[in-house]
Amino acid sequence: MNILIDADSCPVVDLTLQIAKQFGIPVIILCDTSHQIEREGAQTLVFDKGADSVDFALVNRVKPGDVVVTQDYGLASMCLARCARVLNQNGLEYTADNIDALMLRRYENKKLLRAGKHPKGSAKRTKEQDVMFSDALRKIL
């Protein structure tokens, strides 16, 4: 088992590393050249900037039983198809039961953006979100 982190704009890189270290699980951080993230105790793979370059690199590396941390629904869907466990930064586990509804929401939000309407952004990150993520990751490991 490995933990793969889609690290571009990921607020739980350090938290993931702390928990992975407790369980002795290797961590691979994937990012693009504009978000180079080096952390002790993790392997970092850097890819060219470009639409979904990190996502495709991650999908090509993920194996059944790996854990992926991402907030990207499309990437989550592809990783589920590869039999990985997938968590978002708030501890929500993406599953076959919820991914279709999440993908539909992403589609609806993109339609709003194209129409010039901007959906409300995310609120500031809270300690409770870190706790929920930690609990979910520990449960999986």
Secondary structure as the mmCIF struct_conf table of DSSP 4:
data_model
#
loop_
_struct_conf.conf_type_id
_struct_conf.id
_struct_conf.beg_label_comp_id
_struct_conf.beg_label_asym_id
_struct_conf.beg_label_seq_id
_struct_conf.end_label_comp_id
_struct_conf.end_label_asym_id
_struct_conf.end_label_seq_id
STRN STRN1 ILE A 3 ASP A 6
TURN_TY1_P TURN_TY1_P1 ASP A 8 SER A 9
TURN_TY1_P TURN_TY1_P2 PRO A 11 VAL A 12
HELX_RH_AL_P HELX_RH_AL_P1 VAL A 13 PHE A 23
TURN_TY1_P TURN_TY1_P3 GLY A 24 GLY A 24
STRN STRN2 VAL A 27 ASP A 32
HELX_RH_3T_P HELX_RH_3T_P1 THR A 33 HIS A 35
TURN_TY1_P TURN_TY1_P4 GLU A 40 GLY A 41
BEND BEND1 ALA A 42 ALA A 42
STRN STRN3 GLN A 43 PHE A 47
BEND BEND2 LYS A 49 GLY A 50
TURN_TY1_P TURN_TY1_P5 ALA A 51 ASP A 52
HELX_RH_AL_P HELX_RH_AL_P2 SER A 53 ARG A 61
TURN_TY1_P TURN_TY1_P6 PRO A 64 GLY A 65
STRN STRN4 VAL A 67 VAL A 69
BEND BEND3 GLN A 71 GLN A 71
HELX_RH_AL_P HELX_RH_AL_P3 TYR A 73 ALA A 81
TURN_TY1_P TURN_TY1_P7 ARG A 82 CYS A 83
STRN STRN5 ARG A 85 LEU A 87
TURN_TY1_P TURN_TY1_P8 GLN A 89 ASN A 90
BEND BEND4 GLY A 91 GLY A 91
HELX_LH_PP_P HELX_LH_PP_P1 LEU A 92 LEU A 92
STRN STRN6 GLU A 93 TYR A 94
TURN_TY1_P TURN_TY1_P9 ALA A 96 ASN A 98
HELX_RH_AL_P HELX_RH_AL_P4 ILE A 99 ARG A 114
TURN_TY1_P TURN_TY1_P10 ALA A 115 GLY A 116
HELX_LH_PP_P HELX_LH_PP_P2 SER A 122 ARG A 125
HELX_RH_AL_P HELX_RH_AL_P5 LYS A 127 ILE A 140
#
